């Protein structure tokens, strides 16, 4: 294993990066990305099935549950390339649901669900409420005993990603006054309880979910003793993998802009030769390299107490800044065309806005870092 300071890049990560680079380039050309935006499903079902057959859903799951037994950092190269190519799929949602089960689920839940997830069955998390609080333990939705070994749920969730594709939705609730998580089978959700939402990133599919009247077996409740650990792990894992997607998007939008600067002429010169454009794109690239360094540092030490949280929050803060800046410059540098929907820079700018809002933007993580470091 290569180790440069606090940045580690294992042989497994290198192999997965190579495989993901080729796969995402071939399966998600930009023309296909735009076609899928108009599709209600929002992703290629055949591509998703192929990802399951390749074992990608089990990368960070233990071998005893049908996975490869690698750490969560091994998933980073996959999300990086998916973000680079805007490959739409329930991969991130399913991976986070599996991580929630691993840390907070009961042994019975792990044995029942993780092998199916590792084989390619989609799952997702329902954590966001009307408050939009990034503190995942600030929960209004509730679970109460309904008798006969069942729980009755109440409340509403928002921004439930890939809910239509998921076989199971893991929702945050309060039970007996304490935050916890509960597994909901898709079949238990009444008709009309899921409502598609309109979000800024049209390559994503998000839903509002009404839990009112939904019942689920009490055995589907997570281990109460592990609930706080599960929420903390979900929060950091989501930010690590979201940062990976953002770094991939930053690389792509810089490449897209550089290609334009090297071909578009104005006043008889390539516009990339003008300092007003040349210097900002260099700044964008420097920001990208900084973000990617933070990303793989976080992936390397994610499991270390203290260092893992600090490095992950740094990675998200830098990825937010780098992606937003690069996508903004891309739109500006394309002139009037950049402000039209046909310019691909628009897709990346929308992705940057969406990703920043997931589990905390750069300003939020800087505030948390201040509390950790000062």
C-alpha positions as CSV (number, residue, x, y, z in Angstrom):
1,X,0.0,0.0,0.0
2,X,1.3,3.4,-0.9
3,X,1.2,5.9,1.9
4,X,2.0,9.6,1.4
5,X,1.6,11.4,4.7
6,X,-2.0,11.0,5.7
7,X,-3.1,10.3,2.2
8,X,-3.5,6.6,1.5
9,X,-4.3,5.0,-1.8
10,X,-4.6,1.2,-1.7
11,X,-4.2,-1.3,-4.5
12,X,-7.9,-2.1,-4.1
13,X,-8.8,1.6,-4.5
14,X,-6.6,1.8,-7.6
15,X,-8.2,-1.2,-9.2
16,X,-11.7,0.0,-8.4
17,X,-10.8,3.5,-9.8
18,X,-9.7,1.9,-13.1
19,X,-12.8,-0.2,-13.3
20,X,-15.2,2.6,-12.4
21,X,-13.5,5.0,-14.9
22,X,-14.1,2.8,-17.8
23,X,-17.5,1.7,-16.7
24,X,-18.9,5.1,-16.0
25,X,-17.4,6.6,-19.3
26,X,-19.1,3.9,-21.3
27,X,-22.4,3.7,-19.5
28,X,-23.1,7.3,-18.9
29,X,-22.2,9.6,-21.9
30,X,-23.6,13.1,-21.5
31,X,-26.3,12.5,-24.2
32,X,-27.6,9.5,-22.1
33,X,-27.6,11.6,-19.0
34,X,-29.8,14.2,-20.6
35,X,-32.2,11.4,-21.9
36,X,-32.5,10.0,-18.4
37,X,-33.5,13.4,-17.0
38,X,-36.7,13.1,-19.0
39,X,-37.3,9.5,-17.8
40,X,-39.5,9.0,-14.8
41,X,-37.3,6.2,-13.4
42,X,-34.2,8.5,-13.8
43,X,-31.6,5.7,-14.2
44,X,-30.8,2.8,-16.5
45,X,-32.2,-0.4,-14.9
46,X,-29.8,-2.6,-16.9
47,X,-26.8,-0.6,-15.8
48,X,-27.9,-0.8,-12.2
49,X,-28.3,-4.6,-12.5
50,X,-24.8,-4.8,-14.0
51,X,-23.4,-2.9,-11.0
52,X,-25.0,-5.4,-8.7
53,X,-23.5,-8.3,-10.7
54,X,-20.1,-6.7,-10.5
55,X,-20.3,-6.7,-6.7
56,X,-20.2,-2.9,-6.3
57,X,-23.0,-2.9,-3.7
58,X,-21.0,-5.2,-1.4
59,X,-17.7,-3.4,-1.5
60,X,-17.9,-2.1,2.0
61,X,-20.0,-5.0,3.5
62,X,-18.3,-7.8,5.4
63,X,-17.8,-11.1,3.7
64,X,-20.1,-12.9,6.1
65,X,-23.0,-10.8,4.6
66,X,-22.0,-11.4,1.0
67,X,-19.7,-8.4,0.6
68,X,-16.0,-7.9,-0.2
69,X,-15.1,-6.8,3.3
70,X,-13.3,-3.6,2.3
71,X,-13.6,-0.3,4.3
72,X,-16.0,2.5,3.3
73,X,-13.0,4.4,1.8
74,X,-12.8,1.8,-1.0
75,X,-16.2,3.1,-2.3
76,X,-14.7,6.6,-2.8
77,X,-13.3,5.9,-6.3
78,X,-16.6,4.6,-7.5
79,X,-18.6,7.7,-6.4
80,X,-15.8,9.9,-7.8
81,X,-16.3,8.5,-11.3
82,X,-20.1,8.5,-11.0
83,X,-20.0,12.2,-10.2
84,X,-17.6,12.8,-13.0
85,X,-20.0,11.2,-15.5
86,X,-23.2,12.2,-13.8
87,X,-24.2,8.5,-13.7
88,X,-27.6,8.2,-12.2
89,X,-28.4,5.2,-10.0
90,X,-29.5,4.3,-6.4
91,X,-25.8,3.4,-5.6
92,X,-25.2,6.1,-3.0
93,X,-28.6,5.7,-1.3
94,X,-28.1,1.9,-1.2
95,X,-24.6,2.1,0.1
96,X,-25.6,4.5,2.9
97,X,-28.5,2.3,3.9
98,X,-26.1,-0.7,4.1
99,X,-23.8,1.3,6.3
100,X,-26.7,2.3,8.6
101,X,-27.5,-1.4,9.0
102,X,-23.9,-2.4,9.7
103,X,-23.5,0.1,12.5
104,X,-27.0,0.2,14.0
105,X,-29.0,-2.8,12.9
106,X,-29.6,-6.0,14.8
107,X,-27.9,-9.2,13.8
108,X,-31.2,-10.5,12.4
109,X,-31.6,-7.4,10.2
110,X,-28.1,-7.6,8.9
111,X,-28.4,-11.3,8.0
112,X,-31.8,-10.7,6.3
113,X,-31.0,-7.6,4.3
114,X,-27.3,-7.1,3.7
115,X,-26.8,-10.1,1.5
116,X,-29.7,-8.9,-0.7
117,X,-28.3,-5.4,-0.8
118,X,-24.8,-6.7,-1.7
119,X,-26.4,-8.6,-4.6
120,X,-28.0,-5.5,-6.0
121,X,-31.3,-4.8,-4.3
122,X,-31.8,-1.1,-3.7
123,X,-32.5,0.6,-0.4
124,X,-32.5,4.1,0.9
125,X,-32.7,6.4,4.0
126,X,-35.5,8.8,5.0
127,X,-33.9,11.3,7.4
128,X,-34.8,14.8,6.3
129,X,-37.8,16.6,7.9
130,X,-39.4,19.9,7.4
131,X,-36.8,21.6,9.6
132,X,-34.0,20.6,7.2
133,X,-31.8,20.2,10.2
134,X,-28.4,18.5,9.4
135,X,-28.4,17.2,13.0
136,X,-29.9,13.8,12.2
137,X,-31.1,13.2,15.8
138,X,-33.5,16.2,15.6
139,X,-36.5,14.1,14.7
140,X,-40.3,14.8,14.8
141,X,-41.5,11.6,13.1
142,X,-42.5,9.1,15.7
143,X,-43.1,5.4,16.2
144,X,-45.5,4.1,18.8
145,X,-46.6,0.6,19.8
146,X,-49.6,-0.6,17.9
147,X,-50.0,-4.0,19.6
148,X,-49.4,-7.5,18.2
149,X,-45.7,-6.8,17.9
150,X,-46.2,-3.9,15.5
151,X,-45.2,-0.2,15.4
152,X,-47.4,2.6,14.0
153,X,-45.5,5.5,12.4
154,X,-46.4,9.2,12.0
155,X,-44.9,12.2,10.4
156,X,-43.4,13.2,7.0
157,X,-40.0,12.9,5.4
158,X,-38.6,14.8,2.6
159,X,-35.8,14.3,0.0
160,X,-35.9,10.6,0.3
161,X,-33.6,9.7,-2.6
162,X,-34.4,6.8,-4.9
163,X,-37.4,5.8,-2.8
164,X,-39.2,4.5,-5.9
165,X,-36.4,2.1,-6.6
166,X,-35.9,0.9,-3.0
167,X,-37.1,-2.3,-1.6
168,X,-36.6,-1.0,1.9
169,X,-36.6,2.5,3.4
170,X,-34.8,3.1,6.7
171,X,-36.5,6.0,8.4
172,X,-35.4,8.0,11.5
173,X,-38.1,8.2,14.2
174,X,-38.4,8.7,17.9
175,X,-39.5,5.7,19.9
176,X,-40.1,6.0,23.7
177,X,-38.6,9.5,23.5
178,X,-35.3,8.4,22.0
179,X,-34.0,8.8,18.4
180,X,-33.8,5.6,16.4
181,X,-34.1,4.1,13.0
182,X,-36.6,1.6,11.6
183,X,-36.8,-0.5,8.5
184,X,-39.9,-0.1,6.4
185,X,-40.7,-2.6,3.6
186,X,-41.8,-0.9,0.4
187,X,-45.0,-3.0,0.4
188,X,-46.0,-1.5,3.8
189,X,-46.2,2.0,2.3
190,X,-49.8,3.0,1.2
191,X,-50.6,4.1,-2.3
192,X,-50.0,7.9,-2.5
193,X,-47.7,8.1,0.5
194,X,-44.7,8.7,-1.8
195,X,-44.7,11.9,-3.8
196,X,-42.0,12.8,-6.3
197,X,-40.3,16.1,-5.5
198,X,-38.8,18.7,-7.9
199,X,-35.1,19.2,-7.0
200,X,-32.4,21.4,-8.5
201,X,-30.3,18.4,-9.7
202,X,-32.5,16.8,-12.3
203,X,-30.3,13.7,-12.5
204,X,-31.5,12.8,-9.0
205,X,-34.9,11.4,-7.9
206,X,-36.2,12.5,-4.5
207,X,-39.5,11.9,-2.8
208,X,-41.6,13.1,0.1
209,X,-42.8,10.3,2.2
210,X,-45.8,10.4,4.5
211,X,-45.4,7.9,7.4
212,X,-48.9,8.6,8.8
213,X,-50.6,5.2,9.3
214,X,-47.6,3.1,8.2
215,X,-47.2,0.0,10.3
216,X,-44.0,-2.1,10.5
217,X,-43.0,-5.0,12.8
218,X,-41.4,-3.9,16.0
219,X,-38.5,-6.3,15.1
220,X,-37.6,-3.8,12.3
221,X,-36.5,-1.2,14.9
222,X,-32.7,-0.8,15.1
223,X,-30.8,-1.7,18.2
224,X,-31.5,1.3,20.6
225,X,-28.1,1.0,22.1
226,X,-26.5,1.6,18.7
227,X,-28.7,4.4,17.5
228,X,-26.5,7.4,18.2
229,X,-23.5,5.6,16.7
230,X,-25.5,4.8,13.6
231,X,-26.6,8.5,13.1
232,X,-23.0,9.7,13.6
233,X,-21.7,7.1,11.1
234,X,-24.4,7.8,8.5
235,X,-23.6,11.6,8.7
236,X,-19.9,11.1,8.2
237,X,-20.2,8.4,5.6
238,X,-22.7,10.5,3.6
239,X,-20.3,13.4,3.6
240,X,-17.3,11.3,2.6
241,X,-19.1,9.7,-0.4
242,X,-20.8,13.0,-1.3
243,X,-17.4,14.7,-1.4
244,X,-16.2,12.0,-3.8
245,X,-19.1,12.7,-6.1
246,X,-18.3,16.4,-5.9
247,X,-14.6,15.9,-6.7
248,X,-15.5,13.9,-9.8
249,X,-17.9,16.6,-10.9
250,X,-15.3,19.2,-10.4
251,X,-12.8,17.4,-12.6
252,X,-15.4,17.0,-15.3
253,X,-16.5,20.6,-15.4
254,X,-12.9,21.8,-15.5
255,X,-12.1,19.5,-18.4
256,X,-15.3,20.7,-20.2
257,X,-14.2,24.3,-19.7
258,X,-10.6,23.8,-20.7
259,X,-11.7,22.1,-24.0
260,X,-13.8,25.2,-24.7
261,X,-11.0,27.6,-23.9
262,X,-8.7,25.7,-26.2
263,X,-11.0,25.9,-29.2
264,X,-13.1,29.1,-29.0
265,X,-11.5,32.1,-30.6
266,X,-12.3,35.8,-30.0
267,X,-10.5,38.7,-31.8
268,X,-8.4,36.2,-33.6
269,X,-7.0,34.5,-30.5
270,X,-7.9,31.5,-28.4
271,X,-9.8,32.8,-25.4
272,X,-7.8,30.5,-23.2
273,X,-4.8,32.8,-23.8
274,X,-6.4,35.7,-22.0
275,X,-5.4,36.1,-18.4
276,X,-9.0,36.9,-17.3
277,X,-9.9,33.4,-18.2
278,X,-6.6,31.6,-17.8
279,X,-5.9,32.5,-14.2
280,X,-9.4,31.6,-12.8
281,X,-9.3,28.2,-14.5
282,X,-5.9,27.5,-12.9
283,X,-7.5,28.5,-9.5
284,X,-10.3,26.1,-10.2
285,X,-7.8,23.3,-10.8
286,X,-5.8,24.1,-7.7
287,X,-9.1,24.0,-5.7
288,X,-9.9,20.6,-7.3
289,X,-6.5,19.1,-6.4
290,X,-6.9,20.4,-2.8
291,X,-10.3,18.9,-2.6
292,X,-9.2,15.5,-4.0
293,X,-6.2,15.4,-1.5
294,X,-8.6,16.0,1.4
295,X,-11.0,13.4,0.0
296,X,-8.4,10.6,-0.1
297,X,-7.0,11.7,3.2
298,X,-10.5,11.3,4.7
299,X,-11.0,7.9,3.0
300,X,-7.6,6.7,4.4
301,X,-8.3,7.6,8.1
302,X,-12.1,7.5,8.1
303,X,-12.3,4.8,10.8
304,X,-9.9,6.6,13.1
305,X,-11.5,8.2,16.1
306,X,-11.2,12.0,15.9
307,X,-9.0,12.1,12.8
308,X,-11.7,10.5,10.7
309,X,-14.3,13.1,11.5
310,X,-12.0,16.1,11.1
311,X,-10.7,14.9,7.8
312,X,-14.2,14.1,6.5
313,X,-15.5,17.6,7.4
314,X,-12.5,19.2,5.8
315,X,-13.1,17.1,2.6
316,X,-16.7,18.2,2.4
317,X,-15.9,21.9,3.0
318,X,-13.2,21.9,0.3
319,X,-15.2,19.9,-2.2
320,X,-18.2,22.3,-1.8
321,X,-15.9,25.3,-2.5
322,X,-14.1,23.7,-5.4
323,X,-17.1,22.3,-7.2
324,X,-19.1,25.5,-6.9
325,X,-16.3,27.7,-8.1
326,X,-15.4,25.5,-11.1
327,X,-19.0,25.2,-12.2
328,X,-19.6,28.9,-11.8
329,X,-16.5,29.7,-13.9
330,X,-17.6,27.2,-16.5
331,X,-21.0,28.9,-17.0
332,X,-19.4,32.4,-17.2
333,X,-16.6,31.4,-19.6
334,X,-19.1,29.9,-22.0
335,X,-20.7,33.3,-22.4
336,X,-24.3,33.6,-23.4
337,X,-24.4,29.9,-24.2
338,X,-23.3,29.1,-20.6
339,X,-26.6,30.5,-19.3
340,X,-28.7,28.2,-21.5
341,X,-29.9,24.8,-20.5
342,X,-28.0,23.2,-23.4
343,X,-24.7,24.0,-21.8
344,X,-23.5,21.0,-19.8
345,X,-21.9,23.3,-17.2
346,X,-25.5,23.9,-16.1
347,X,-25.8,20.2,-15.1
348,X,-22.7,20.3,-13.0
349,X,-23.7,23.6,-11.3
350,X,-27.0,22.1,-10.3
351,X,-25.2,19.0,-9.0
352,X,-22.9,21.3,-6.9
353,X,-25.9,23.0,-5.3
354,X,-27.6,19.7,-4.6
355,X,-24.6,18.1,-3.1
356,X,-23.8,21.1,-0.9
357,X,-27.2,20.8,0.7
358,X,-26.8,17.1,1.6
359,X,-25.7,16.5,5.2
360,X,-24.2,20.0,5.6
361,X,-22.6,22.6,3.3
362,X,-19.1,24.0,3.6
363,X,-20.0,26.7,6.1
364,X,-21.7,24.2,8.4
365,X,-18.7,21.9,8.4
366,X,-16.3,24.8,9.0
367,X,-18.4,25.6,12.1
368,X,-18.2,22.0,13.3
369,X,-14.4,22.0,12.6
370,X,-14.0,25.1,14.7
371,X,-15.6,23.3,17.6
372,X,-13.4,20.2,17.1
373,X,-10.1,22.0,16.6
374,X,-10.3,25.2,18.8
